[in-house]
Amino acid sequence: MSIYQKYCTEVIDEQGSLKEFSLRYPEDFNFGYDVVDVIARETPDKKALVWCNTENEEHIFTFDDIREKSNRMANVFRNAGIGRGDRVMLVLKRHYEYWFAAVALHKLGAVMIPATHMLTVNDFVYRIQASKVKAIVCTSQNDVPGKIRAALLETGADPKLWCVQADAEGFENLTAAMETAGTELERIPTLATDPMLMYFTSGTTGYPKGVIHDFTYPLAHIVTAKYWQQAEEDGLHFTVAETGWAKASWGKLYGQWLVGSAVMVFDFDNFEPKQLCAVINRYGVTSFCAPPTVYRYLVRKGIPDMPTLRHASTAGEMLAPDVFRKFTEKTGLLLCEGYGQTETTLLMANFKGAKPEAGSMGNVSPFYHIELRNKRGENVEVGEIGEVVIIPPESGKQPGVFTGYLDNEAQYNYVWRGGVYHTGDAAYMDENGRYWFHGRFDDIIKTGGYRVGPYEVENVLMEHPAVVECSVVGVPDTLRGQAIKAVIILSQGYAPSRELELEIKDFCNQRLAEYKWVRIIEFVTEMPKTISGKIQKTVLRDRS
């Protein structure tokens, strides 16, 4: 029996599809003690983490290794005064120390704040001031220690500073400190309702919000790992994500270990499709999850045979049908899309037992009660666009949904207005019960009395060979209210011209209903993006 079965009740039909799912857990549930340490005690040699980098270094860690090293790190932290409720920022890229640190902080009851190494000094200033971190643990690479020192000079804050694998000015070498730390740790009291994790979201407007999750969050990812990513007992799951983003929690730690799968980590800076495929084949990866961008590159560069790979999934943006088709033709694997937010776990997906359809978010997770509602709070009909909202259970507590925004109760109350959680995402359901993403409500274009989701147009644009990246926005238009504008980065070998503009318009408009036609095209060399790589449509709209 996998350890996850201790914490849930699941009802599965004859096709292996999940029909019902609920959690049960003690009031002091802690992933570090109750999952990692229990697996380490029962099967100490069970593989937990397979790690390699572009310099051909390799480390394979068992659950007993994770137990020991997380205890060592927890003892270093505790001796420095880090305890329950203290906030600790981790800027560790894809270094294996991230997994030691995450488990160590959970055991201490501290709040982990993952952050990407790509943050600027100003980004660090904001996060340090907003979160009042008591400590920062970082990589020695990419001048991260220098940026943190500069940020601290501006803030006047004085957190404890650790760096891994190397010495850095003003930082203690955590790797060295762990060598003399104790390997045992007596259980420290924590509650399942304590804050465990905080992510800063990178929205298209305003400063990032601190999204807080409690200690039940890992359990909510059982569905993510088992029924969407199809990670399996003694398998090897590979999610392409840096540890600074919520996708790492979705695919590189909690759900995978709960269902008995090891996690594959490839520590790299620059994405290279051939390297990625080589890692999959070298280590025998069985399940793989990556954003559509990765699959686009794989399709364009050529996909080698990957005989051990049994399942592939994707999330983060819309997947072009052409990429879906070509990947399936080459590998025989159907790409399963999924949908959720930093504030939640997986809400909808093409789950195990169902045949995915390109572009569809699939079906609602049985773990959540989700409806599509209009602005009046009424449920919409099949085919009509509505906002995705989460209806909490009678108890009022919905595991997997965040417990608050950092120091922003007003915003938290706003998204929970009317007793339901408003995602701000628009979707519709077809006659077969499948859900289709339509866009963020603030991104939806109203043109000539019609509502157009930008992703519908972007998917068609991406099918043209000249388009490597694009974003569609609505701009003021005296005739239509808004006109549809496409901002495009061209593929190598193409140059902006009036002829190419007309060709792309004609290509798209032949494939789109008239009310979705592209009226304006702008060629650019780069897109305005958030630190997480999301295109800032508000910037594109404002400069039009």
N, C-alpha and C positions, 0 to 999 in steps of 0.2 A: 504494500500500500504506500503510495506517495504521501509525503507529509501534508500536502495541501488538503487531502481528504479529511484530515482532523478538523479542518476549519470551515468546511462548507457542506451544503447539501445540494446535490445536482440531480436533475432528471433529464435523461437522455433517451431519444427515440431510437427506432430500429436502424435508422440511417446514421446514427452517431451524432445527430444534431442536438445541441443543448436547448432544452425547453424551459427549464426552471433552474434558478440558481440563487442561493442565499448563503450568508455567512453566519458563523457562530464562533465566538472567541472569548477568552477570559478577559476580565476587566483590566488585567495587567499585561495583555499581549505585547510582546516586543520581538520584532523580527530577528534581532541579533541573538537573543537567548533561545527563543522558542522555535526558530527555524535553523539558523546557521549552526548553533551549538548542539542542537538535538541531532541534526544530520551528522555532524562531526563525531558525536559520541556513538551513534548507531552504525555509521558506515564511514569511518575516518578517512579511508583511501578513495572515497567517491570523488570524481573529478568535478571541480567547481568552476575554474577559470583557466582558459587557454589563452596565453598572451604572446604576441610577437610584434615586432616593429620593422621599419624599413631598413634597419641596420642588421637584420637577420638575428637579433636576439630573440630568445624564446624562454618563457617560463610557464610551467604548468602547476597550478595550485589545487590541492585537494581541499575538502571542507575542513579537515583538521588544520591545514595550513592557514586557512582564512580565520578559523577560531583563534589560533595561536597569535597570528600577526595582528588581528584586530584587538586582542587582549593587550598585547604589547603597546600598541598605539593608544588604546584607551588609558592605560596606566601612565603613559607620557602626558596625555592630556589632563588626566585627573591630578597628577602631581603639579601641574601648572595652574590648577584652580578651575578647570573646565568641568561644569556639572550640569545637572538637570535644568533645562530651559535656556541655557546659554547658547548664543548663536555663533556658529563657526562657518566661515566661507571656505569652500573648496574650489581651487582653480587648478585642476590636475589633468586637464586634457584627457588622453586615453591611457594615462599611466596606471599600472596595476595598483599603485598605492591608493587610488580612489576607492577601491573595493574594501581595503583594510579600513580606511578612514570612515566610510559610510557606516559599516557595521560597528566600528568603535564608538562613533557618535551616538548611534541608536542605543547601544548598551549603556551609555552614560546618561541617556535621556536628553542630550543636547539637540539643538535644532540645526540641521545641516542646510547650508545655502550653496548649492552648486552654481558655478559661474564659468563662463567661457573665457579662455585665454585671449580671445579677440577683443575683449573690452578695452576701451581707451581709458586714459587717466580720469577724464570727466565721468565716465561710466562707473569707475571704481569709487570716485568721490561720492556720487549719488548713492550707490549701494551701501557704502560704509556708513554714511550719515543716516540713511533711512533705517538700516537694520541694527545699527549700534553693535556691530560684531565684537565678540570678545577675543576671537582669534581668527587668523587666516592661514590656510595651508595651501601652498602653491607649487607649481612647477618652476624649475630654474630656467626654462626655455622661453623664447619669444619676448625677452625683456620683461616678463611678468613681475619679477621682484622689483625692478626699477619703476615700473608704472605704479605698483602698490606703494612704494616709498614716496613717490611724488604725490599720490593721492592723500596719503596720511599727512604730508606737510600742509596740504590745503585744509584738511578737516580738523587737524589737531588731535585726532583720535590716537589711541595708543594700545591697539590690540596686541596679543601675543602673536608672533610671526614664526612660522615654520616653512622650510623649503625641503623638498625631497630630492634625494640622490646627489645633491651637490651643496656646496657652501654658497651663501649669498649674503652680501652686506646687510646687516640688521636682522637676519633671519637665523634661527637655530636649525641645524641639520637634523631633520626628523628621522631620516634613515639611520643616522649614527645613534641618535637617542634611543631608538627602538632596540638596539642591540643589547643594551644593559637593562631594559625594562622587564618586569615580570611577565610570565606567560599565563598566569592565572588571574581571574577577575571574579570576585564574589558578586552575585547578582545585585544590581542597584535597583531600588523600587522605581517603577514608572507606571503610567496608566495608558490604556489604549487611546484615551481622549487627549493625551498630551500632544502639543505640537512636535512634529518630528522632522518636517521638511518644508523648505520655503523656496519657491522659484520666483524670480522676477520675470514677469511676462514682458514681451516687447511688442506692444500694440502699435498701431499705426498713428496714434495720436497720444499726446501727453507723456508723462514719465512712466516707466514700467511700474507695474503694481506687484507687490509681494504677495504671492499666493501661498497660503499656509495649509498643509495637510497634516493629519494626525497619524498615530501609529497603526490605524486600520488600513491605511492606504496600500501597503504591500499586498494585503489579502485581496483587495479589489482587482489586482492585476492577475489573479489566477485565470480569469476569463480571457484577458489579453493574451497571455502566453499559451494557454492550452487550446483554446477554441478559435483563435484568430491566427496567431503566428504558428500554431501547431508545433510548439516545442514539445519534446517528448522525453520520457524517462531514459536516461543515459544517452540522450542525443547531444548535439552541439548546435546551439543557436547563435546566430550572428546578426546583430542589428548594427547598422552603420549610423552611429551617432556619437557626438562628443559628449563627455559627461556633464558639460555645463547646461545641457538642455533636458527638458522633461522626457524627451524620447528615450534618453538613457535609462530612466526609471521604468519606462514601458518595456524596454527590450534588452537590458543588459544586467539585470539584477533580480528584482523581486519575484515576478511571476515565474521566470525561468527556473530559479532555484527551488521555488515551491513545488513545481511539477517535476523536479528531478533532472532537469537538463543542465548541462554545463554551458557556460557562456564563452563565446569566442570574441577576443578583442584584438584588433589590428591597430597599432599606434602609428598613425601617419599624419602628415600635414597637408599634402597635396594629393587629391583624389586621382588615381590612375586605374582605369578599369581592369587592365591586365593583372595588376598587382592584387586587386580585390579577388578576382577569379582564381588566381594562383593560391591565395590563402584558403579559399573555400575548398579547393581540391587537395591541398597539402594536408589539411587537418581533418578533412571529411565532414564539413559542415552539413547538417541535415535540414535546418530551416534558416531562412534568410529574410530580413526585413530592411527596406531602404526607401528613401523618398523617391518619387517619380523621376527626379533629375538623374539619379544614379542609373535607373533603368533606361532612360533616354540615351545616356552615354554608352551603356552596354550595347544597346541595339545598334547605335551608329558605328561603334568601334568594332563590333563583332563579338558574339558570345561563344566562348569555347564550351566544350562538353563539361558538365558538372555532374558526374554520375551519382554522387552521394546526396545531392540536394533533392529533398522530397517536398518542400513547400516554400513558397515565396509570397511575401505580403508587402504592402506599401501604404503610406499615409503622409499627410502634410500638405498635399495639394492635389488637384485633379490629375488623373492619369489619362493621357491621350489614347484613344482606342487603337491607333496605329502601333503605338509602343506595346500595348497589351497584346495585340495580335502577333507581332513579330517575336516577342519574348516567348509566347506560348508555342509558336511554330518551331522555334529553335530548341526549347528545353522540354516541351511537353507539359510544363507547369502553368496553371492558371494563376494569374496575379490576383491576390485577394486584398481589396482596399479596406481601410478601416477609418473611423472618424472619432475624434474626441478632442478634448481641450486640456490645457495645462491645469485648469480648475477641476478636471474630472479624470476618470480613467476611460477606457474604451466604451463609447456609447453605441456605436453602430459598426457593423462589419459584415463582410462576406465570410460567414463562419464555416467551420468544419461541417461537412455534410451537405452544403449548398453549392451550387455551381455559380461562380461569380460572373458578373456582367460588367464589361469595361465601363468605367465612369460612375458606377453605382456604389453607394456606401453600404449596400447590403441591407441587413435587417437590424432591428433594435436588439441590443443585448438583453437577455432575460433578467439580468441583474438590475436593470433600471426600468422605471415606468416613464416612458417618453411619449409626448404628444406634439403635434404640430398645431400651433394656434395663430390666429390673426391678431391684429392690434386691439381688438375688443375682448381678447381672451377666449374666443370661441374656437373650437376645433374646426379645422378646414376639411373640405371634401377631398376625395382622391383626385390627384392631378393638380390641386390648388397649392400655391406656395404659402407656407406658414413658418413661424419661428419654432425652432427646436427648443422645447422646454422640458425640464425634469420635474416630475411629480414625486415628492418625498413620500416615504411610507408613513403609516399612522403614527409610528414612534417619533417621527420628525427627524431622525438621524439616518442619513443616507451615506454609508461608507463609500469611499471613492470620490466623493464630492468635497471640495475644499471647505475648510472651516472658517476662513476669514481672509480679508485683505489686510495687509500690514498697515496698522494705524489709519484705516479708512473704512470705518463702520458704515458711513453713508453710502459708499459705493457698493459694499456688500449687501446692504438692505435694498439698494436699487435693483441689483440683479436678482434678488430674491423677492421682488415685489409680487403681491398677489398670492403668496404662499408657494410659488413655484420658482425654479431656477431658470432664468432667461439666458440662453447661450448667446443670443445675438446673431445666430446663424440661421439662414433661410434654406428650406428644403421642401421637396414635395414627395409624395408617395405615389407610385404607379399602381395599376390595377392588380399587379402580382404581389403587392406588399413590399416592394423594394423602395428604398429611399435614395433620393438624388440630391446632391448638394447644389444649391442655387447661388450661394454667395453670402458674404456678410451683409447685414441690412444696410450698413452705411456705404457699402460698395455697389448696391443694386442701382442700375441705371433705369431711369424713367424716361422713355422716349416715345413720343406720339401716342401717349395714353397706355403704352405697354411697359411692363417691368421686365428688364433683361439682366440676367446674372452674367457677370463678366467672364466667368469660367466657361460658359457655353461657347462664347466667341473665341476665347483664348485656345480652347481645344482644337478648333478648326484652323486657326492661325498656325499652330505648332505643326500642323501636317504639311505646311509648305516648306520645301527644302531650304529656302533662303532665311527662314526664321529660326534663330537659335534660342531666343528668349523674348517674351512679350508680356505686356500688361494692357488690359482694356479698362477704360474709364469713361464716365459720362462727362461731357463738357457743355457749357451753356449754348443753346441754339434757339434762335427766335422762332423758328418754325415748329420744332419738335419738343421744345422744353429742354431736352438734352440730346446731343448727338453722340454717337459711339465713336470713340477715338482709340486707335491702337498705337501703342508705343513699342517699337521693335528694335531689338539688337539683331544685326544680320550675321548669318553664318560666314565662315571664312570663304573667300572667293566671290563674295557679293558686295556690291557698292551701291550706296543710295542713288536713286535716279527716279525721274518722273515715270519712266516706263516700268520700273520694278514696282513702284507704288500702285500703279494701275493694275499690274499683273496680280499682285497680292490681293487687292480689293476684289478683283474679278474672281479669283480663286476662292476666296471666302464667301462672297455674296452669292455665288452659285450654290453653295452648300448650306446657306442660312436662310431662314424665313426673312421676308423683306424687312420686318420691323427690327431685326437684329443686324441689319447691314452695317458694315464698317464705313463711316463717312469720312474719317480723317485718319491719316497715318503720319506718324513722326518717327524718323530713324534716329537712334541715339547710340552712343558707344558704351554707356553704362546706365544702370537703373539705381534710383535712390532706394536703399534698403535699410531695414532694421539690423541690429547686430546679429540677429538669428537668421538673417538672409531673406526675410520676407520683404517683398516689394511694397514700398510705401505709396499706395494709391492716392492718398491725400496730397502728397507732394506733387504727383503727376497732375492731379486735378487743379491744384492751386497755381501751377505754372502755365496752365493752358490758356 
